[in-house]
């Protein structure tokens, strides 16, 4: 008679299995509060992205909203402002990079690369913090009709590109998208 290599499971084997599974579930249940407390709280998650209704912004108007503790400028530019920004050669710019989180890092700072894109060239969304020392520039001011930082004299054009003054970079553009004709999601 051949010896059977497979032994029948015993009651003891079943008890070991059940005890091990109960231990795994117990450890998981006991450690969950420690793991869960590492997640960001609800107020932080609420700030991760915001939706802004821009239906009240007529051509030539702008608004400032707060996102992640920083001001964000949203402007509905006039056709004249868009044309002036398009007419600016990249060689005239202090910072030739678009600094647009929606695009690759090496994209040149054309007006289209700084705007909301094809068909929405009149819209511009930027973080409103001067890249020199972190001041908040004034809108519709300065030598180029865009933004002016009165603290140290940086001038930005209507596409948020630094043109004059000590600021080293263009105003950064956050990740954003139009989720409808009148609503922008930032973040």
Phi, psi and omega in degrees: 000133182278143180283133181281119181285335181263115178274146178291140177297142180255173178297326179295318177300316179298317180295322176298315181297312181295319179295318179297314180296319178296322178295317179297314179297319179296315178296318178298316181294322180288328182272345182303316179301324179290321178290316183295328181291347177278347176288151176295149181284172186298324181292326177289316178297326179295330180275352183299322175213149177229154175246130185240128175276117182253015183296335181277353182275103175284166179304132180091357181256160178218166176218159177239129176239162179256128179221124182053036177079006181237150177286141175237125178270130174239123183230135172261095186286152176283163178300324179295319179294319179296315180297320178297320179291322178294327183286346181284125179283145179303325181296337180279348186275144176289322179239109184279000182264143184294327183054044182250115182296346179275350184236172177295160184294329187264015181288133179292156186279054174289164179298319180297320180291339179265345183268186179284358175110181182306129180086346179228036183299337181286342182266134174226136181231119183220153172284123187271056178233121180301136184279002177276294181227015174086019176285170176254114181292156177272139181276157181050048182216171177091176184292342185243010175074010181259264181229150181226130178262106184290343182296315184227003171086028177278136180245133178241146178276187184288354174256007179077019179267133180291131183241334186203147177106184186280349181299131183274338186226162174294157175297129183290148178253123181283170173293125179206163175202150173278119179266349171205180180296336185235009182231129178249131173258122179254129180100000000 
